[in-house]
Amino acid sequence: MTTETHDIAVTVNGKVYKRTVEARLLLSDFVRHDLLLAGTHVGCEHGVCGACTILFDGVAVRSCLMFAAQADGHSLETVEGLAPDPEHLHPLQEAMRDCHGLQCGYCTPGILMTMKAFLEETPSPDEAQVREALSGNLCRCTGYQHIVDAVLLAAERALGSSK
Amino acid sequence: MTTRSFGAPVTRNEDARLLSGRALFVDDVELPGMLYAAFLRSNVAHARINSIDVSEARARDGVVAVYTAEDLGDYWAPGPLLVPPPPIKDVIFNQRTQVPLAKDKVRHVGEPLAVVLAETRYLAEDALSDIALDLEPLPAVVDLEKALADTSACVHDGVRGNLAALVRQSRGNYAVARARADRIISRRLLYDHGASSPIETRGVVATWDDRAARLTVWDTTQAPVFLRNGLAGMLGLSERQVRVIAPFVGGGFGPKIMLFYPEEVVIPWAAMKLNRPVKWIEDRLEHFFATTQERGQTHDAEIALSADGRILGVKDIFLHDTGAYNPYGLTVPINSQCTLLGPYVIPNYDSTFRAIFTNKPIVTPYRGAGRQHGVFVIERLLDIAARELNIDRAEIRRRNLIPPDAFPYDNKIIYQDFAPLSYDSGNYEPILDKALEMIGYHHFLAEEQPRLRAQGRHVGVGVVCYVEGTGIGPYEGAKVQVQNNGKVSIATGIGTQGQGHFTVFAQVAADQLGVSVRDIDIVTGDTDQFYWGAGTFASRGAVVAGNAVNEAAKVVRQKILKLAAEHFECAEEDLEIVDGKVSVVGVPGQSIKLGELAARANPMRGAVKPGTEPGLESTQYFGPSGGATASGVHAMIVEVDPQTFTLEVLKYVVVHDCGTVINPLILAGQIHGGVAQGVGNAFYEQLVFDEEGQLLNASLADYLLPTSLEAPRTEIGHTVTPSPLNPLGVKGAGEAGAIPVGPLFAQAIEDALGLAERKIELNEIPLSPTRLFELASQQQ
């Protein structure tokens, strides 16, 4: 039985958390069950489905493929950190709602985080680029079409408002 | 409120919670003192259990308990038969249902043998390796035809030939039809369906409150009410002592309607026995074995036609893989048998199936629920007939469509809901016309395809028809209540897995009650909030529960008008309910808020008239006399790379008739998602078992779900033929997207590669680049 532990300090959505964790604790389990930020979901625990995607120093990563200890000293962003306040949604979240880009909503947090990072790199994507960027996140409900529409709409709105 | 909510593309009430990570899923339930369960599962498909020694696991630090079948004592029992065989003459049905923990024998890889309860999930999984298991392997029953032989091993002792069921249904006289046919076409057709693979796997959390003497269970189920009833019975509790909550559920698609899964039996029992909350969350590997799936059927089918392409009759004999147990009865193969008839006039039909026990995971309905298999058979036969009779593929379908004046149309066989298979309403030809127009069928064949072929491109078109039996009974209910704050609360017993219930039910009630969709709060899947119901399956939520909501809202509307008429001392006809207020028409300032009326309807002091019911509330139930039959046509233009045999879908069209549409945005989502699952089934997903019953591709890296690169953009067209069987006129739409994709792919790919000219037929699903290469390369 593994008993090796690490003292870690992780910034999540701007807040610093200090914890002692087992070396083998997955980052996804740490975020969900230690920090109680359960908006990040777990779908496969082998890095394929993308449901557990979070931003790690701004880069979209699968939290089920990392250990919590690896996050020591790093800054994470989860779905709970997207909206500016409880009354408003992030523009990407708004576009997802407007386009019916979610059904059961289980894969949605991972998709939001993946697409947030994507749109920051590619603010004016075409459909093929969105589909390519989305292809690492599995969704079983939507057939992806409305998600693609939502990402394109969010990009369009962001460009429109920045003009 | 001047605009109607019903029929509008209203965005969803539930989305803000889901989008911001605030929705509760089962694994989000955290309780103090919780224990975590891990199951020891068989790693072989068929074996006798010589011994299970759990003593070392019990001794591990952090392990609280380890249980085997023996420890369950009298609680150990095979699960219930969920769906008894329909009343069909001379049915043979051998009931063998799953058990909570295997005793004596294991019958499929993944069958649970023992459960560890520990302080963390990591520790529980560690302790699994401490269990000493002595299994004596037996020959595995895997192949359907071999399973039937007298010499085959038996999955269940005493069930010779592994025959789970034998069912024959017929109408007319196929032999006579055959004798006068101009053309007989016989083929063997293979259709395999896969794992539903919701992104949320299954899970159960149970907690026993000793002081309140109540058990609360959070479960990823599509059927919370029946889970509550069953658990109460098994645990010796009153139903009032058990609360089952199906919170937000991350995709269902059928397998989550199945009960009782072993874990659903064991976890609540352990929580009571240990008097601590217990959580079990299935991992993805477990999901491939421990959650039910669909699989293959082998059809030997024959169609008899006249020279002008009219179907005179169909004969079909098929084998159905039911897996190691058959708790769901005959639903899947009966759906195959019935849905084969499709939208066509088939005056003579003779269909026999054998359901076969195999040493593989249990088969229960997965989106389409066997309908795919039947649709594949008739659509392929029609494709071959069109070719042999030199009739256009769309035209041969048109000639056989049930005419609009023939409804209700009695197919004269029995459906999965035990009722005669009768189509309530339909108008099929306009659907076909619209689909042909949207895909540009005739233009493509006459001009585009020759032009592209001249460029060396392999592009083909497909068009297929189908019906979908939806909205079956028995019933659902709803409680509609106006609250003192003026908002409306609606509770119903069904669970929700993404169908938009929080919005479509609100749309149904909003128009009746003159309130905004946003002011209606829906509760689903909590047995403490609504006691009765069957569940979310068979594309029935919007039809059955939706109509219950409508009925209850109508009664509440009458209560509102009656009370307001008394208040204003006017006639009910002089009142209107708009914007959350009841107003006297034409008298400005004469209005009262719904919340105020609700408070008046529940006075704290004083007297009421005899017979007065408190509140503005009603509970109503709706049970249709039969299922509502939706229908549609899918059409596709596809390009095949002749080197790699990968596909590119250039255009995909669905024209669909599901009666009156409540919310076109949500309906489109259902169809898009169904098509994507159909595409996975047609060309990417296959559960590959070896001869020993081992699943060789039990990971999402090897079992290929369609991504955003494989799922095509889908154009949707609607026609509307309301159902006469419910006041809203709605039909279900949950499975329509998924049902006909297999035969569409087979037909369009054959066309693209010009396989017909080489006498090569694609008579199996799933295909894949590899399989297509093999089939297309064969020499005829």
HADDOCK unambig.tbl for C-alpha pairs under 7 A between the chains (distance, minus, plus):
assign (segid A and resid 38 and name CA) (segid B and resid 21 and name CA) 6.98 0.50 0.50
assign (segid A and resid 38 and name CA) (segid B and resid 28 and name CA) 5.85 0.50 0.50
assign (segid A and resid 39 and name CA) (segid B and resid 21 and name CA) 3.78 0.50 0.50
assign (segid A and resid 39 and name CA) (segid B and resid 22 and name CA) 6.27 0.50 0.50
assign (segid A and resid 43 and name CA) (segid B and resid 199 and name CA) 5.11 0.50 0.50
assign (segid A and resid 43 and name CA) (segid B and resid 200 and name CA) 5.53 0.50 0.50
assign (segid A and resid 43 and name CA) (segid B and resid 201 and name CA) 6.87 0.50 0.50
assign (segid A and resid 44 and name CA) (segid B and resid 283 and name CA) 6.78 0.50 0.50
assign (segid A and resid 44 and name CA) (segid B and resid 284 and name CA) 5.01 0.50 0.50
assign (segid A and resid 48 and name CA) (segid B and resid 700 and name CA) 6.21 0.50 0.50
assign (segid A and resid 48 and name CA) (segid B and resid 701 and name CA) 6.40 0.50 0.50
assign (segid A and resid 79 and name CA) (segid B and resid 20 and name CA) 6.06 0.50 0.50
assign (segid A and resid 79 and name CA) (segid B and resid 21 and name CA) 5.97 0.50 0.50
assign (segid A and resid 80 and name CA) (segid B and resid 20 and name CA) 5.73 0.50 0.50
assign (segid A and resid 80 and name CA) (segid B and resid 21 and name CA) 5.79 0.50 0.50
assign (segid A and resid 83 and name CA) (segid B and resid 20 and name CA) 6.92 0.50 0.50
assign (segid A and resid 93 and name CA) (segid B and resid 19 and name CA) 6.05 0.50 0.50
assign (segid A and resid 97 and name CA) (segid B and resid 11 and name CA) 6.44 0.50 0.50
assign (segid A and resid 97 and name CA) (segid B and resid 12 and name CA) 6.99 0.50 0.50
assign (segid A and resid 97 and name CA) (segid B and resid 15 and name CA) 6.12 0.50 0.50
assign (segid A and resid 98 and name CA) (segid B and resid 11 and name CA) 6.07 0.50 0.50
assign (segid A and resid 100 and name CA) (segid B and resid 11 and name CA) 6.70 0.50 0.50
assign (segid A and resid 100 and name CA) (segid B and resid 665 and name CA) 6.90 0.50 0.50
assign (segid A and resid 103 and name CA) (segid B and resid 498 and name CA) 4.22 0.50 0.50
assign (segid A and resid 103 and name CA) (segid B and resid 499 and name CA) 6.30 0.50 0.50
assign (segid A and resid 103 and name CA) (segid B and resid 500 and name CA) 6.91 0.50 0.50
assign (segid A and resid 104 and name CA) (segid B and resid 249 and name CA) 6.59 0.50 0.50
assign (segid A and resid 104 and name CA) (segid B and resid 250 and name CA) 5.06 0.50 0.50
assign (segid A and resid 104 and name CA) (segid B and resid 251 and name CA) 5.59 0.50 0.50
assign (segid A and resid 104 and name CA) (segid B and resid 497 and name CA) 5.26 0.50 0.50
assign (segid A and resid 104 and name CA) (segid B and resid 498 and name CA) 3.49 0.50 0.50
assign (segid A and resid 105 and name CA) (segid B and resid 18 and name CA) 5.60 0.50 0.50
assign (segid A and resid 105 and name CA) (segid B and resid 250 and name CA) 6.62 0.50 0.50
assign (segid A and resid 105 and name CA) (segid B and resid 498 and name CA) 6.94 0.50 0.50
assign (segid A and resid 106 and name CA) (segid B and resid 199 and name CA) 6.70 0.50 0.50
assign (segid A and resid 106 and name CA) (segid B and resid 200 and name CA) 6.53 0.50 0.50
assign (segid A and resid 106 and name CA) (segid B and resid 250 and name CA) 4.96 0.50 0.50
assign (segid A and resid 107 and name CA) (segid B and resid 199 and name CA) 6.58 0.50 0.50
assign (segid A and resid 108 and name CA) (segid B and resid 19 and name CA) 6.73 0.50 0.50
assign (segid A and resid 109 and name CA) (segid B and resid 19 and name CA) 6.71 0.50 0.50
assign (segid A and resid 109 and name CA) (segid B and resid 21 and name CA) 6.73 0.50 0.50
assign (segid A and resid 131 and name CA) (segid B and resid 708 and name CA) 5.28 0.50 0.50
assign (segid A and resid 131 and name CA) (segid B and resid 709 and name CA) 5.91 0.50 0.50
assign (segid A and resid 132 and name CA) (segid B and resid 709 and name CA) 6.67 0.50 0.50
assign (segid A and resid 134 and name CA) (segid B and resid 708 and name CA) 6.26 0.50 0.50
assign (segid A and resid 135 and name CA) (segid B and resid 707 and name CA) 5.24 0.50 0.50
assign (segid A and resid 135 and name CA) (segid B and resid 708 and name CA) 5.08 0.50 0.50
assign (segid A and resid 135 and name CA) (segid B and resid 709 and name CA) 6.21 0.50 0.50
assign (segid A and resid 138 and name CA) (segid B and resid 707 and name CA) 5.97 0.50 0.50
assign (segid A and resid 139 and name CA) (segid B and resid 199 and name CA) 6.95 0.50 0.50
assign (segid A and resid 140 and name CA) (segid B and resid 198 and name CA) 6.09 0.50 0.50
assign (segid A and resid 140 and name CA) (segid B and resid 199 and name CA) 6.76 0.50 0.50
assign (segid A and resid 140 and name CA) (segid B and resid 673 and name CA) 6.72 0.50 0.50
assign (segid A and resid 141 and name CA) (segid B and resid 251 and name CA) 6.96 0.50 0.50
assign (segid A and resid 141 and name CA) (segid B and resid 673 and name CA) 4.81 0.50 0.50
assign (segid A and resid 142 and name CA) (segid B and resid 669 and name CA) 5.62 0.50 0.50
assign (segid A and resid 142 and name CA) (segid B and resid 670 and name CA) 6.97 0.50 0.50
assign (segid A and resid 142 and name CA) (segid B and resid 672 and name CA) 5.92 0.50 0.50
assign (segid A and resid 142 and name CA) (segid B and resid 673 and name CA) 4.26 0.50 0.50
assign (segid A and resid 143 and name CA) (segid B and resid 672 and name CA) 4.96 0.50 0.50
assign (segid A and resid 143 and name CA) (segid B and resid 673 and name CA) 4.07 0.50 0.50
assign (segid A and resid 143 and name CA) (segid B and resid 675 and name CA) 6.97 0.50 0.50
assign (segid A and resid 143 and name CA) (segid B and resid 676 and name CA) 4.86 0.50 0.50
assign (segid A and resid 143 and name CA) (segid B and resid 711 and name CA) 5.98 0.50 0.50
assign (segid A and resid 144 and name CA) (segid B and resid 708 and name CA) 5.65 0.50 0.50
assign (segid A and resid 145 and name CA) (segid B and resid 672 and name CA) 6.98 0.50 0.50
assign (segid A and resid 145 and name CA) (segid B and resid 713 and name CA) 6.03 0.50 0.50
